[in-house]
């Protein structure tokens, strides 16, 4: 964990290089981004244009717009001397061996004696690239292959060159894992490494069987997407996303570099793809490829005619029924037994990719874990190919593959490796199978992985569930003795971790136990963190007219959040994925928050016609008063108005840094790039707070509020929007209630109130809205449709 890089250079401002630079800037690393000098104008023009393009990209490469300021533009003619100041240099230019070798020879004299030099190549041999470097640099040269887009795709393939020192890899891997939040897979120096070797082979397999069975592209995409645990982009949409020219280059590399591969006869671009490429219809980057938009219609290529038709082919009902079979073994057997071409496509594709993975395992990877992680993290599969095989019954599937090999049905006649017959799977509690070593290989022993209490789990692996201290149907209180036996963990057990009556009772019990027997309390849930109050319970109380009981529920919610705030031991929220509504309010009122960067956080109650009433409005009012107190004669209004914009529109921050800017997190909260580290760091933070002599804060007694003046200012804009038809009368009513709660009620501007006053105001406004038929309709619509109703 002592791996740090003070300044990093990225060579190449193309699509990948620029985005890698952006993600480094996200991680607070100053970056020097190089490219060729522009032929005219500013010599850094190519880089500057690339940086402008980053600001327009979706999904956004930057977590916040200011990150752009941490990237400096440079060109190879004027700024090579600045490479001496960089302790990590990442090359990300075009995938052409001669271009890379020419650049390496040019920059080598300027690389610091202690710097690491890495290439982002997606498949060129490290041995060839290393050969052109000076001898003294080869031991510090390695492959670091990011997947696109680098901010969001977890996978980084890590490849050693022939002379790479082991300590170089061991220094760089923890930094990639913890600082950049990556899932690192160490690949062997073979063509296309692991993910693209298997991922592209999967696409070639699907293409082959699509043509063999005469199926349509959109029909195959319906089959090879979420129905079998793959992303929505499936196969042919993915080809459009990647680019048909890019895929063609990768396939050509496989054909050239793998002449002895038994599957080599299939390493070719189909005629229809070559025709599209010839017409520069390359996919999304050219406005269309296999798919294209025409007005509101999506059209797909009919490979039989060469024309485009409306997309929308469906899965046959009998095949869809097979895919709904819960047992993986029964499902795969049913696909094989069915005569329907759609079922045959799925069986044939899965059979052939299993076959290929087994045949290449010893060549491309240290163990099966690396293959499954590479496909999960790099291609977005829910399970890797070996996991899918193992889940369906290892030896049963192996027998079916052998039968099809003997019958000449497989894409290659190569036999299954002998080791397949000796196994009942490749993943066990002790490790994953290494075909090269002939044994199970445990996980990496690098210290960085001790921070991942619950790493991405593979089928067949065991998990430490800790020791349960107390639980009810909604909350489990437990500890992890191996990490810290005196820090209590509270985890919700409700659907999507909604906050119910039982959940409130369980969390209260957690605070009581923590104060009595432990040194701290961590609030952690498997993602998502929490989606807010249980709307089913809320709607039932409204429909039964039990408004007194509903108000007691809200008061209990406020009281529980207050216990987290004023507990005698530190409380730490460990947030991953989403913390919305009441979930956001709970984390706001803990002592400290440890948050995964890519977490969506927000007070979104306006979407169901309600307002934050678990202390969320109170917290924002307190923050506004605090900021006002930092200025002489300051008023809370500016911060109140900013908060109002977010809460009244139900806006959620897209990431943790944005949430800090919105006041939903504190500037001192801990933001982690690797979500798997959140629980460990939260436990350590609770321990550190305790060791520092933690004392709970005092309850605020003199909070300056915006009062009537603030409400009137906010109302002025709302009335104009309502009268202009931009919002409905009920939208106005909800927003007005939020204004009242944030401004501390209908009292004199600048009045001093205590915390309980603010809680009472937000609870009263909540109850007023809960009694309206419009809010009831919004709650019901959200439960039934999963999206807001604007009535």
C-alpha positions in Angstrom: 0.0 0.0 0.0 3.1 2.3 -0.1 2.9 2.4 -3.9 2.4 6.0 -5.0 3.1 7.8 -8.2 3.6 11.6 -8.0 3.2 12.3 -11.6 2.2 10.1 -14.5 2.7 10.5 -18.3 0.3 9.0 -20.8 1.6 8.7 -24.3 -1.2 9.0 -26.9 -4.3 11.2 -26.7 -6.6 8.9 -28.6 -9.8 7.4 -27.2 -8.0 5.2 -24.7 -5.1 7.4 -23.8 -7.2 10.4 -23.1 -9.7 8.4 -21.0 -6.9 6.8 -19.0 -5.5 10.2 -18.3 -9.0 11.3 -17.1 -9.3 8.4 -14.7 -5.8 9.1 -13.3 -6.9 12.7 -12.7 -10.1 11.4 -11.0 -7.7 9.7 -8.6 -5.9 12.9 -7.7 -2.8 12.1 -9.8 -1.3 14.9 -11.9 -1.1 13.7 -15.5 1.0 14.7 -18.5 -0.8 13.8 -21.7 1.4 13.5 -24.8 0.7 13.3 -28.5 2.2 14.4 -31.8 2.7 18.1 -32.4 -0.3 19.6 -34.3 0.6 20.4 -37.9 -0.6 24.0 -37.4 -1.6 26.4 -34.6 -0.9 25.4 -31.0 1.7 22.6 -31.0 -0.4 20.9 -28.2 -3.6 21.2 -30.4 -4.1 17.4 -30.7 -4.1 16.9 -27.0 -6.2 20.0 -26.3 -8.8 18.8 -28.8 -8.9 15.4 -27.1 -9.4 17.0 -23.7 -12.3 19.1 -25.1 -13.8 15.8 -26.4 -13.6 14.2 -23.0 -16.0 16.8 -21.6 -18.7 15.8 -24.1 -18.4 12.1 -23.8 -21.1 9.9 -22.2 -20.6 8.1 -19.9 -18.5 10.9 -18.5 -14.8 10.1 -18.1 -14.4 12.7 -15.3 -16.1 12.4 -11.9 -16.3 16.2 -11.7 -15.5 18.8 -14.3 -12.6 20.3 -12.4 -10.6 17.1 -12.8 -9.7 18.3 -16.3 -7.4 20.8 -14.6 -5.0 18.1 -13.4 -4.1 17.1 -17.0 -1.3 19.0 -18.7 -0.9 18.9 -22.5 2.4 18.0 -24.1 3.9 17.0 -27.4 6.8 14.8 -28.4 8.8 17.6 -30.1 8.9 20.0 -27.2 8.3 18.3 -23.9 10.1 14.9 -23.7 12.4 16.4 -21.0 9.3 16.4 -18.7 9.2 12.6 -18.8 12.1 12.7 -16.3 9.7 14.0 -13.7 7.3 11.1 -14.1 7.6 7.9 -12.1 5.0 6.0 -14.2 4.7 6.3 -18.0 1.8 4.6 -19.8 1.9 4.2 -23.6 -1.5 4.1 -25.3 -0.8 4.8 -29.0 -2.3 2.9 -32.0 -1.9 -0.9 -31.9 0.8 -1.1 -34.6 4.1 -2.7 -33.6 6.2 -0.5 -35.8 4.7 2.7 -34.3 5.2 1.6 -30.7 8.8 0.5 -31.4 9.6 3.9 -33.0 8.2 5.8 -30.0 10.0 3.6 -27.5 13.4 4.3 -29.1 12.6 8.0 -29.0 11.5 8.3 -25.4 13.8 5.8 -23.8 16.6 8.4 -23.0 14.2 10.5 -21.1 12.8 7.9 -18.7 13.9 8.3 -15.1 16.1 5.5 -13.7 13.3 4.6 -11.1 10.3 5.0 -13.4 8.0 2.2 -14.5 7.2 2.0 -18.2 3.9 0.3 -19.2 2.1 -0.3 -22.4 -1.7 -0.4 -22.8 -1.4 -2.8 -25.7 -4.5 -5.0 -26.1 -2.6 -8.0 -27.5 0.8 -7.2 -29.0 3.6 -9.4 -27.6 5.5 -7.8 -24.7 8.6 -9.8 -25.8 8.7 -7.9 -29.1 8.0 -4.5 -27.6 10.6 -5.1 -24.8 13.3 -6.0 -27.3 13.6 -2.5 -28.7 14.1 -0.9 -25.2 17.6 -0.4 -23.7 18.7 -3.2 -21.5 18.4 -1.2 -18.3 14.7 -0.4 -18.9 13.5 -3.9 -19.7 13.2 -4.9 -16.1 10.8 -2.0 -15.5 8.6 -2.6 -18.5 5.2 -4.3 -18.4 1.8 -4.4 -19.9 -1.2 -2.6 -18.2 -4.2 -3.2 -20.4 -7.2 -1.1 -19.4 -10.6 -1.8 -20.8 -12.8 0.8 -22.4 -14.2 3.0 -20.8 -11.3 3.0 -18.3 -13.3 4.8 -15.5 -16.1 2.2 -15.5 -14.7 -1.1 -16.7 -13.1 -2.9 -13.7 -10.6 -5.0 -15.7 -6.9 -4.3 -16.0 -4.8 -7.1 -17.5 -1.3 -7.1 -16.1 1.4 -8.7 -18.3 5.1 -9.2 -17.5 7.7 -8.9 -20.2 10.5 -11.5 -20.5 12.8 -9.5 -18.1 10.2 -7.7 -15.9 11.2 -7.7 -12.2 8.6 -9.2 -9.9 8.8 -6.3 -7.5 7.7 -3.9 -10.3 4.5 -5.9 -10.7 4.0 -6.2 -6.9 4.4 -2.4 -6.5 2.1 -1.5 -9.4 -0.7 -4.0 -8.7 -1.8 -2.6 -5.3 -1.9 0.9 -6.8 -4.1 -0.3 -9.6 -6.4 -2.1 -7.3 -6.7 0.4 -4.5 -6.0 3.8 -6.0 -7.7 3.2 -9.3 -10.3 0.7 -8.1 -9.4 -2.0 -10.7 -9.8 -5.7 -10.8 -6.3 -6.9 -11.8 -5.7 -10.2 -13.7 -2.2 -11.3 -14.4 -2.1 -12.7 -18.0 0.6 -14.5 -19.8 2.3 -12.9 -22.8 0.2 -14.6 -25.4 -1.8 -13.0 -28.3 -4.7 -11.0 -27.1 -3.9 -12.0 -23.5 -7.0 -13.5 -21.7 -10.1 -11.3 -22.0 -9.9 -10.6 -25.7 -8.7 -14.1 -26.5 -11.8 -15.6 -25.0 -14.1 -12.7 -25.6 -13.4 -12.4 -29.3 -13.5 -16.2 -29.6 -17.0 -16.0 -28.1 -18.0 -13.5 -30.7 -16.6 -15.6 -33.5 -18.4 -18.6 -32.1 -21.7 -16.7 -32.1 -21.1 -15.5 -35.7 -20.3 -19.0 -36.9 -23.4 -20.6 -35.4 -25.6 -17.6 -36.5 -24.7 -18.3 -40.1 -24.9 -22.1 -39.7 -28.4 -22.0 -38.3 -29.6 -19.1 -40.5 -30.7 -16.8 -37.6 -31.1 -13.0 -37.6 -28.7 -10.7 -35.8 -31.4 -9.1 -33.6 -32.7 -12.6 -32.8 -29.3 -13.7 -31.7 -28.9 -10.6 -29.6 -32.1 -11.4 -27.8 -30.7 -14.8 -27.0 -27.1 -13.9 -26.1 -27.8 -11.0 -23.7 -29.3 -10.8 -20.2 -31.2 -14.1 -20.7 -28.0 -16.0 -20.3 -26.2 -13.5 -18.0 -24.5 -11.3 -20.5 -24.8 -7.5 -21.0 -27.7 -5.9 -23.0 -25.2 -5.2 -25.8 -25.2 -9.0 -26.3 -23.1 -9.9 -29.5 -23.9 -7.8 -32.6 -24.7 -4.6 -30.6 -21.3 -5.1 -28.9 -19.6 -5.4 -32.3 -21.1 -2.0 -33.2 -20.0 -0.5 -29.9 -16.4 -1.8 -30.3 -16.2 -1.0 -34.0 -16.2 -3.5 -36.9 -12.8 -2.2 -38.0 -11.3 -2.7 -34.5 -12.7 -6.3 -34.3 -11.3 -7.0 -37.8 -7.9 -5.9 -36.7 -8.1 -8.1 -33.6 -9.2 -11.1 -35.7 -6.4 -10.5 -38.1 -4.0 -10.5 -35.2 -5.3 -13.8 -34.0 -5.0 -15.3 -37.6 -1.4 -14.0 -37.9 -0.2 -14.9 -34.4 -2.1 -18.1 -33.7 -1.5 -20.2 -36.9 -1.5 -23.5 -35.0 -4.6 -22.9 -33.0 -7.1 -25.7 -33.8 -9.8 -23.0 -34.1 -7.7 -20.9 -36.6 -9.9 -21.7 -39.6 -12.6 -19.6 -37.9 -10.3 -16.6 -37.4 -11.8 -14.6 -40.3 -14.1 -11.7 -40.9 -17.5 -12.7 -42.3 -18.4 -11.3 -45.8 -21.2 -9.1 -44.5 -18.9 -7.5 -41.9 -16.2 -6.9 -44.6 -18.9 -5.3 -46.8 -20.0 -2.9 -44.0 -16.3 -2.1 -43.2 -15.7 -1.4 -46.9 -18.6 1.2 -46.8 -17.2 2.7 -43.6 -20.3 1.6 -41.7 -18.3 0.6 -38.7 -20.8 0.8 -35.9 -21.7 3.5 -33.3 -18.7 5.7 -34.2 -19.9 6.2 -37.8 -23.6 6.4 -37.0 -24.4 2.8 -37.9 -23.1 -0.6 -38.6 -25.1 -3.8 -38.0 -27.7 -1.6 -36.4 -28.6 2.0 -37.3 -31.2 4.6 -36.3 -33.7 6.0 -38.8 -35.8 8.6 -37.1 -37.3 6.8 -34.1 -36.8 3.4 -35.6 -33.9 1.0 -35.0 -33.1 -1.0 -38.0 -30.8 -4.1 -38.3 -28.9 -5.6 -41.2 -30.5 -8.6 -42.9 -27.4 -10.5 -43.8 -29.3 -12.6 -46.3 -30.4 -9.7 -48.4 -28.0 -7.0 -47.4 -30.9 -4.6 -46.7 -31.9 -3.1 -43.4 -35.2 -3.9 -41.7 -36.9 -3.0 -38.4 -35.2 -4.6 -35.4 -37.2 -6.4 -32.8 -36.9 -10.2 -33.3 -38.1 -12.2 -30.2 -37.1 -15.4 -28.5 -39.4 -18.3 -29.3 -41.7 -19.1 -26.4 -40.5 -22.7 -26.1 -36.8 -21.5 -25.9 -37.8 -18.7 -23.5 -39.4 -21.4 -21.3 -36.1 -23.4 -21.3 -34.2 -20.2 -20.3 -36.5 -19.8 -17.3 -35.5 -23.2 -15.9 -33.8 -22.4 -12.6 -31.4 -25.4 -12.4 -28.4 -24.7 -14.6 -27.8 -28.4 -15.5 -31.4 -29.0 -16.5 -31.4 -25.7 -18.5 -28.3 -26.7 -20.5 -29.5 -30.2 -21.1 -32.8 -28.9 -22.4 -31.1 -26.5 -24.8 -29.0 -29.4 -26.2 -32.1 -31.7 -26.5 -34.2 -29.1 -28.3 -34.5 -29.1 -32.1 -35.3 -25.4 -32.2 -32.5 -23.4 -34.0 -32.4 -20.8 -31.2 -31.8 -23.4 -28.5 -29.2 -25.1 -30.7 -27.4 -21.8 -31.1 -27.1 -21.3 -27.4 -26.0 -24.9 -26.7 -23.5 -24.8 -29.6 -22.0 -21.4 -28.5 -21.7 -22.4 -24.8 -20.3 -25.8 -25.7 -17.6 -24.4 -28.0 -16.5 -21.6 -25.7 -16.2 -24.1 -22.8 -14.2 -26.3 -25.2 -11.9 -23.4 -26.1 -11.4 -22.2 -22.6 -10.4 -25.7 -21.4 -8.0 -26.1 -24.4 -6.3 -22.7 -23.9 -6.2 -22.5 -20.1 -2.6 -23.6 -19.6 -1.4 -21.4 -22.4 -3.1 -18.1 -21.5 -3.6 -17.9 -17.7 -2.2 -19.0 -14.4 -5.5 -20.5 -13.3 -9.2 -20.6 -14.2 -10.0 -17.8 -11.8 -8.1 -15.4 -14.1 -10.2 -16.4 -17.1 -13.5 -16.0 -15.3 -12.5 -12.7 -13.7 -11.3 -11.4 -17.1 -14.6 -12.2 -18.8 -16.7 -10.9 -15.9 -14.8 -7.6 -15.5 -13.8 -7.1 -19.1 -17.0 -8.2 -20.9 -19.6 -7.8 -18.2 -20.7 -11.4 -17.8 -22.5 -12.3 -14.6 -20.5 -15.6 -14.5 -17.4 -16.5 -16.3 -17.3 -19.5 -18.8 -15.8 -21.9 -16.3 -18.3 -20.9 -13.7 -21.2 -21.5 -16.1 -19.7 -24.9 -17.0 -19.2 -25.9 -13.3 -22.7 -24.7 -12.4 -24.2 -27.0 -15.0 -22.4 -30.1 -13.8 -18.7 -30.4 -14.7 -18.5 -34.0 -15.8 -22.0 -34.1 -17.3 -21.1 -31.1 -19.6 -17.7 -32.6 -20.3 -19.3 -35.8 -21.5 -21.7 -33.9 -23.8 -18.8 -31.9 -25.2 -16.9 -35.1 -25.9 -19.9 -36.6 -27.7 -20.2 -33.6 -29.9 -16.4 -33.6 -30.7 -16.7 -37.3 -31.8 -19.8 -36.5 -33.8 -18.0 -33.7 -35.6 -20.4 -31.0 -34.3 -17.8 -28.8 -32.6 -15.9 -25.9 -34.2 -12.6 -27.8 -33.7 -11.7 -31.5 -33.4 -9.2 -31.0 -30.6 -9.9 -33.3 -27.7 -10.6 -31.9 -24.2 -7.4 -31.7 -22.2 -6.8 -34.7 -19.9 -7.1 -32.7 -16.8 -10.9 -32.1 -17.4 -11.6 -35.7 -16.7 -9.9 -35.5 -13.3 -11.9 -32.6 -12.0 -15.4 -31.9 -10.7 -15.0 -28.2 -11.3 -12.2 -25.6 -11.4 -13.2 -23.4 -8.4 -13.0 -24.6 -4.8 -12.6 -23.1 -1.4 -8.8 -23.8 -1.5 -8.3 -22.1 -4.9 -8.8 -22.3 -8.6 -7.4 -24.9 -11.0 -4.1 -24.2 -12.7 -3.8 -26.4 -15.8 -0.1 -25.4 -16.2 0.9 -26.2 -12.6 -1.6 -29.1 -12.2 -2.9 -27.9 -8.8 -5.3 -25.5 -7.2 -3.9 -22.0 -7.0 -5.0 -19.8 -4.0 -5.8 -16.1 -4.3 -3.0 -13.5 -4.4 -1.2 -13.0 -1.1 -0.5 -9.3 -1.8 -1.4 -7.2 1.3 -3.8 -5.0 -0.7 -6.3 -7.9 -1.0 -6.6 -8.2 2.8 -8.6 -5.0 2.4 -11.2 -6.9 0.4 -13.3 -8.7 3.0 -15.8 -9.8 0.4 -14.0 -9.9 -3.0 -15.8 -10.8 -6.2 -16.8 -14.4 -5.4 -16.6 -17.2 -7.8 -18.8 -20.3 -7.9 -17.5 -22.9 -5.5 -15.7 -20.5 -3.2 -16.6 -20.2 0.4 -17.3 -16.9 2.3 -16.7 -15.8 5.8 -20.1 -14.5 7.1 -18.8 -13.4 10.4 -20.4 -14.0 13.8 -24.0 -13.1 14.4 -24.6 -11.2 17.6 -28.3 -10.5 17.3 -30.9 -10.4 14.5 -34.5 -10.0 13.6 -36.3 -10.3 10.2 -34.9 -7.0 9.0 -31.5 -6.4 10.6 -28.5 -8.6 11.4 -25.9 -7.4 14.0 -22.6 -9.2 13.6 -18.8 -9.0 13.9 -15.7 -10.0 11.9 -13.3 -11.2 14.6 -10.4 -11.6 12.1 -10.6 -7.8 11.3 -11.8 -6.3 14.6 -13.9 -8.2 17.1 -15.0 -5.1 19.0 -16.5 -3.2 16.0 -20.2 -4.2 15.6 -21.7 -4.3 12.1 -25.3 -3.7 11.3 -26.8 -4.9 8.0 -30.3 -4.6 6.7 -31.9 -7.9 5.5 -35.0 -6.3 3.8 -35.6 -6.2 0.0 -33.3 -3.6 -1.5 -32.5 -2.8 2.1 -35.7 -0.7 2.5 -36.2 0.8 5.9 -39.2 -0.9 7.7 -40.5 -0.7 11.2 -38.5 -3.9 12.0 -35.4 -2.3 10.5 -35.7 0.7 12.7 -36.1 -1.5 15.8 -33.0 -3.5 14.7 -30.9 -0.4 14.2 -31.9 0.9 17.6 -30.8 -2.4 19.1 -27.5 -2.1 17.2 -26.7 1.3 18.7 -27.7 0.0 22.2 -25.4 -3.0 21.9 -22.6 -1.0 20.4 -22.7 1.5 23.3 -22.8 -1.3 25.9 -20.3 -3.9 24.5 -18.3 -2.5 21.6 -16.0 0.3 20.5 -17.9 1.3 17.3 -20.7 0.6 14.9 -20.5 0.2 11.1 -23.6 0.4 9.0 -23.0 -1.8 5.9 -25.2 -3.6 3.4 -24.4 -5.7 0.4 -25.1 -3.2 -2.5 -27.3 -1.3 -2.6 -26.7 0.5 0.7 -30.4 1.4 1.2 -33.3 2.6 -1.0 -35.2 4.5 1.7 -38.4 3.9 3.6 -40.5 0.8 2.9 -43.1 2.4 0.6 -45.3 -0.7 0.8 -45.7 -0.1 4.5 -46.2 3.6 4.0 -48.9 3.1 1.4 -50.7 0.5 3.5 -50.9 3.0 6.4 -52.2 5.7 4.1 -54.8 3.4 2.6 -55.9 2.3 6.1 -56.1 5.9 7.3 -53.6 5.2 10.0 -52.0 8.6 9.8 -51.1 8.7 13.5 -49.3 5.4 13.1 -47.5 6.8 10.0 -46.4 9.8 12.0 -45.1 7.6 14.7 -43.1 5.7 12.1 -41.6 9.0 10.8 -40.8 10.0 14.4 -39.1 6.6 15.0 -37.1 7.1 11.8 -35.9 10.5 13.0 -35.1 9.1 16.5 -33.1 6.1 15.0 -31.1 8.5 12.8 -30.5 10.6 15.9 -29.1 7.6 17.7 -26.6 7.1 14.9 -25.6 10.8 15.2 -25.3 11.0 19.0 -24.2 7.4 19.8 -21.5 7.2 22.6 -19.4 5.2 20.2 -18.5 6.2 16.6 -20.9 5.2 13.9 -19.5 4.8 10.3 -21.7 4.3 7.2 -20.0 2.1 4.6 -21.8 3.0 1.4 -21.8 1.2 -2.0 -23.9 1.5 -5.1 -27.0 3.5 -4.0 -28.0 5.4 -0.9 -31.4 7.0 -1.7 -34.1 8.7 0.4 -34.0 7.4 3.9 -30.8 5.5 3.1 -29.1 8.8 2.3 -30.5 10.3 5.5 -29.1 7.5 7.6 -25.6 7.8 6.2 -25.7 11.6 6.5 -26.2 11.3 10.3 -23.5 8.8 11.0 -20.2 10.0 12.5 -18.3 9.4 9.3 -18.9 7.9 5.9 -16.7 5.6 3.8 -18.1 5.7 0.3 -17.3 3.9 -3.0 -16.6 6.4 -5.7 -19.3 5.2 -8.1 -22.2 5.5 -5.6 -25.5 7.1 -6.4 -26.6 9.2 -3.4 -29.6 11.5 -3.1 -32.7 12.7 -1.3 -35.2 11.6 -3.9 -38.5 11.7 -1.9 -40.0 14.4 -4.2 -40.3 11.6 -6.8 -43.1 10.0 -4.7 -44.7 13.3 -3.6 -43.0 13.4 -0.2 -40.1 15.2 1.4 -37.1 13.9 3.3 -38.3 13.5 6.9 -35.7 11.2 8.5 -33.5 14.2 9.3 -32.4 14.9 5.7 -33.9 18.4 5.6 -32.7 19.1 9.1 -29.2 18.1 8.1 -29.1 20.4 5.1 -30.5 23.3 7.2 -27.7 22.7 9.8 -25.1 22.7 7.0 -26.5 26.0 5.6 -26.3 27.5 9.1 -22.8 26.3 9.6 -21.6 27.7 6.3 -23.3 31.0 7.1 -21.5 31.0 10.5 -18.1 31.0 8.7 -18.8 34.4 7.3 -19.3 37.7 9.2 -23.0 38.7 9.1 -23.6 35.5 7.0 -27.1 34.3 6.2 -28.0 30.6 5.5 -29.9 31.5 2.3 -27.4 30.6 -0.4 -26.7 27.1 0.9 -30.5 26.6 1.4 -31.2 27.6 -2.1 -28.6 25.2 -3.5 -30.0 22.4 -1.4 -33.5 23.2 -2.5 -32.6 22.8 -6.2 -31.4 19.2 -5.5 -34.1 18.1 -3.1 -37.1 19.6 -4.9 -36.1 17.9 -8.2 -35.2 14.6 -6.5 -31.7 14.8 -8.0 -29.2 12.1 -7.0 -25.4 12.6 -7.2 -23.9 10.3 -9.8 -20.8 9.7 -7.7 -19.3 10.4 -4.2 -17.4 13.5 -5.2 -20.5 15.0 -6.7 -22.4 14.1 -3.5 -19.8 16.0 -1.5 -20.4 19.1 -3.6 -24.2 18.7 -3.0 -23.7 18.6 0.8 -24.8 14.9 1.1 -21.4 13.9 2.2 -18.8 15.8 4.2 -15.6 17.0 2.6 -13.7 15.0 5.2 -15.5 11.7 4.4 -13.5 8.9 2.9 -14.0 8.1 -0.8 -12.6 4.9 -2.2 -12.2 3.9 -5.8 -12.4 0.1 -5.0 -15.9 -0.7 -3.7 -14.6 -4.0 -2.2 -12.5 -2.1 0.3 -15.4 -0.1 1.8 -16.3 -2.4 4.7 -12.6 -3.0 5.7 -11.8 0.8 5.7 -15.1 1.6 7.6 -14.2 -0.9 10.4 -10.7 0.6 10.6 -12.1 4.1 10.6 -14.4 3.2 13.5 -11.4 1.8 15.4 -9.3 4.9 14.7 -12.1 7.2 15.9 -12.4 5.2 19.1 -8.7 5.2 19.7 -8.6 9.0 19.3 -11.0 9.3 22.2 -14.2 9.8 20.3 -16.9 12.1 21.8 -20.4 12.5 20.3 -21.3 16.0 19.1 -23.6 18.2 21.1 -27.1 18.8 19.9 -27.4 22.1 18.1 -29.5 24.7 20.1 -29.1 27.9 18.2 -29.5 27.2 14.5 -30.0 30.3 12.3 -32.7 29.6 9.7 -33.8 31.4 6.5 -37.4 31.5 7.7 -40.2 33.4 5.9 -37.8 35.4 3.7 -36.2 32.2 2.4 -39.6 30.6 1.8 -40.8 33.6 0.0 -37.8 33.7 -2.3 -38.1 30.1 -3.2 -41.9 30.4 -3.6 -41.5 33.2 -6.1 -39.8 31.0 -8.6 -42.2 28.1 -7.9 -45.3 30.2 -8.5 -43.9 31.4 -11.8 -43.2 27.8 -12.9 -46.6 26.6 -11.8 -48.5 29.5 -13.5 -46.4 29.0 -16.6 -47.3 25.3 -16.8 -43.8 24.0 -16.2 -44.8 22.2 -13.0 -48.2 20.9 -11.8 -50.0 22.3 -8.7 -48.9 19.3 -6.8 -45.3 19.7 -7.9 -45.6 23.2 -6.4 -47.1 21.8 -3.2 -44.3 19.3 -2.7 -41.6 21.9 -3.5 -43.2 24.4 -1.2 -43.1 21.8 1.6 -39.4 21.2 1.0 -38.8 25.0 1.1 -40.6 25.3 4.4 -38.5 22.4 5.9 -35.2 23.7 4.7 -35.9 27.2 5.8 -37.0 26.2 9.3 -40.7 26.9 9.1 -42.9 29.9 8.7 -41.0 32.0 11.3 -39.0 35.3 11.2 -35.9 35.2 8.9 -32.8 34.8 11.0 -34.6 33.1 13.9 -32.6 30.8 16.1 -34.1 27.3 16.6 -32.9 24.0 17.9 -32.6 20.6 16.2 -35.9 19.3 17.4 -37.7 22.2 15.9 -36.3 21.4 12.5 -37.2 17.7 12.9 -40.8 18.7 13.8 -41.1 21.0 10.8 -40.0 18.4 8.3 -42.2 15.7 9.9 -45.3 18.0 9.8 -44.7 18.8 6.1 -44.3 15.1 5.3 -47.6 14.3 7.0 -49.4 17.1 5.2 -48.3 15.7 1.8 -49.0 12.1 2.9 -52.7 13.0 3.3 -53.0 14.1 -0.3 -54.4 11.8 -3.0 -51.8 13.0 -5.4 -48.9 11.9 -3.2 -50.7 8.6 -2.6 -50.9 8.1 -6.4 -47.2 8.9 -6.8 -46.2 6.3 -4.2 -48.4 3.6 -5.8 -47.1 4.5 -9.3 -43.5 4.2 -8.1 -44.2 0.8 -6.5 -45.9 -0.5 -9.7 -43.7 1.0 -12.4 -40.4 1.9 -10.8 -40.5 5.5 -12.0 -42.0 8.8 -10.8 -45.5 10.0 -11.7 -45.9 13.7 -12.5 -49.6 14.4 -11.6 
